[in-house]
Amino acid sequence: MLRAGILIIGSLYWDDTPIRNAWRRERLAADRAARVVAPIRYGRQSDKREQTFSMVFSTRCYAPDCGLGTGLVVPCVNDVATADDLVEEAMALWRAEAEDAAADATAADWGAVALLVNPRGAAPASLLGTWRRWYRSQPQRPQWDRTFDDPAPMNPDGFLYCHWPVLAGSDEPADFDILLATPTLPRVLPDDRGYPAGERIARAWIEHDDGHEAYFFRNVASGIRTFQDAEIWETLRGCGRPWAEREECREAIRILDAERGTAG
């Protein structure tokens, strides 16, 4: 049996749509989630969120002028012993990520399920070969470009480009053999160039003051963090909006203000 888990970097962890609630309940041991270091940032303007920003994996986060964030690794509750087991977990993950996906899909033109393998783990070469063939059989796959001067976060065989994650606040590697994740294509509108700064990200939520900022606050409250968070909060905090009156924002504001006070 392989120790399998999901590396989550956004609303898959907290969004309460029926399909995501069912996926977490049936397939994840959410009470054993752990925070891990991850190369993530806000970098995809989302149509369903009125062009406000959602999370992406970014290998540029390893560069000195950026920074790493924290995501969550959550154990799978079902046994993963064969390639069929792995593909089943991947399809279930993709249905939670893309609710209109075909039953046997694990990819689209905007994102995909990717596999991260522990170099010291027990995943057999035969399973990895089957995964490679499965991913390449998908009728749609994201085509990563260099618009953002950022190498693709996954390769053409469906494997995530990412250092094996360590637990946040320590050097202890996450205790899994394999992890699944859902990298998505970076995307900005034509007027923007490259990845947005924290202020630009915050301004998008301010301009569309209809609840989309909850994506940021609920990520923070869940422990899903980026190097951009302090700058984002500085702009949100100074805009005069009553964020603290919104229940879904309060815990994150407590965390962010405590960090701001410590930094000051």
Residue pairs with C-beta under 8 A, 6 or more apart in sequence:
1 79
1 80
1 81
2 80
2 81
2 86
2 121
2 122
2 123
2 127
2 177
2 178
3 75
3 121
3 122
3 175
3 176
3 177
3 178
4 75
4 76
4 80
4 86
4 89
4 176
4 177
4 178
4 179
4 180
5 73
5 74
5 75
5 76
5 174
5 176
5 178
5 179
5 180
6 12
6 28
6 73
6 74
6 76
6 93
6 179
6 180
6 181
7 36
7 38
7 71
7 72
7 73
7 116
7 160
7 165
7 179
7 180
7 181
8 33
8 71
8 72
8 73
8 74
8 181
8 224
9 38
9 40
9 55
9 57
9 69
9 71
9 72
9 181
9 224
10 54
10 55
10 215
10 219
10 224
11 20
11 54
11 215
11 218
11 219
12 20
12 96
12 97
12 182
13 24
13 30
13 33
13 72
13 74
13 222
13 224
14 218
14 219
14 221
14 222
17 99
19 95
19 96
19 99
20 96
23 92
23 93
23 95
23 96
24 30
24 96
26 77
27 76
27 77
27 78
27 89
27 92
28 74
28 75
28 76
28 77
29 74
29 75
29 76
29 77
30 74
32 74
32 75
33 72
33 73
33 74
34 72
34 73
34 167
34 168
34 174
35 70
35 71
35 72
35 167
35 168
35 169
35 223
36 70
36 71
36 72
36 73
36 165
36 166
36 167
36 168
36 174
37 68
37 69
37 70
37 165
37 166
37 167
37 168
38 57
38 68
38 69
38 70
38 71
38 162
38 165
39 57
39 58
39 59
39 60
39 61
39 62
39 68
39 69
39 153
39 162
39 163
40 55
40 56
40 57
40 58
40 61
40 68
40 69
40 71
40 224
40 226
41 55
41 56
41 58
41 61
41 66
41 69
41 195
41 226
41 227
41 228
42 53
42 54
42 55
42 56
42 196
42 201
42 216
42 226
42 228
42 232
43 53
43 55
43 56
43 58
43 148
43 186
43 187
43 188
43 195
43 196
44 53
44 54
44 55
44 56
44 184
44 185
44 186
44 187
45 51
45 52
45 53
45 187
45 188
45 189
45 192
45 204
46 52
46 53
46 54
46 187
49 208
49 212
49 215
50 208
50 210
50 212
51 189
51 204
51 208
52 201
52 204
52 205
52 208
52 212
52 213
52 215
53 196
53 201
53 204
54 184
54 215
55 184
55 219
55 224
55 226
56 153
56 183
56 184
56 185
56 186
57 153
57 154
57 160
57 162
57 181
57 183
57 184
58 66
58 148
58 150
58 153
58 186
58 195
59 150
59 151
59 152
59 153
59 161
59 162
60 66
60 148
60 149
60 150
60 151
60 195
61 67
61 68
61 69
61 227
62 68
62 163
66 227
67 226
67 227
68 227
69 224
69 225
69 226
69 227
70 168
70 223
70 224
70 225
71 165
71 224
72 222
72 223
72 224
73 165
73 174
73 176
73 179
75 176
76 89
78 85
78 88
78 89
79 85
80 86
80 89
80 178
82 127
83 126
83 127
83 130
83 131
83 134
86 115
86 127
86 130
86 131
86 178
87 106
87 130
87 131
87 134
89 180
90 106
90 113
90 115
90 134
90 180
91 103
91 104
91 105
91 106
93 106
93 113
93 180
93 182
94 101
94 105
94 106
94 107
94 112
94 113
94 182
95 101
95 103
97 111
97 113
97 182
98 105
98 108
98 111
101 108
105 138
105 140
106 112
106 113
106 134
106 135
106 138
106 158
107 113
107 135
107 138
107 140
107 141
107 142
107 158
108 140
108 141
108 142
109 140
109 141
109 142
109 143
110 142
110 184
110 185
110 187
111 142
111 182
111 183
111 184
111 185
112 135
112 138
112 141
112 142
112 154
112 158
112 182
112 183
113 158
113 180
113 181
113 182
114 153
114 154
114 158
114 159
114 160
114 180
114 181
114 182
114 183
115 128
115 131
115 135
115 158
115 159
115 160
115 178
115 179
115 180
116 159
116 160
116 162
116 164
116 178
116 179
116 180
116 181
117 123
117 128
117 159
117 177
117 178
118 164
118 173
118 174
118 176
118 177
118 178
118 179
119 164
120 164
120 173
121 176
121 177
121 178
122 177
123 177
123 178
131 157
131 158
131 159
132 157
132 158
132 159
134 158
135 141
135 157
135 158
136 156
136 157
136 158
141 156
142 183
142 184
142 185
144 152
144 153
144 154
144 185
147 186
147 194
148 186
148 194
148 195
149 194
150 186
150 195
151 161
152 161
153 160
153 161
153 162
153 183
154 160
154 161
154 183
155 161
160 179
160 181
160 183
162 181
164 173
164 174
165 173
165 174
165 179
166 172
166 173
166 174
167 173
167 174
168 223
186 195
188 194
188 195
188 196
192 200
196 204
197 228
197 231
198 228
198 229
198 230
198 231
198 232
198 234
198 235
199 231
199 232
199 234
199 235
201 216
201 228
201 232
202 231
202 232
202 233
202 234
202 235
202 236
202 239
203 235
205 212
205 213
205 216
205 236
206 213
206 235
206 236
206 239
206 241
209 241
213 236
213 243
213 249
214 246
214 248
214 249
216 232
216 236
216 252
217 243
217 246
217 248
217 249
217 251
217 252
217 253
218 248
218 252
219 225
219 252
220 229
220 252
220 255
220 256
221 251
221 252
221 255
229 256
230 256
230 259
230 260
230 263
233 256
233 260
234 260
236 243
237 243
237 256
237 260
243 249
243 253
244 250
244 253
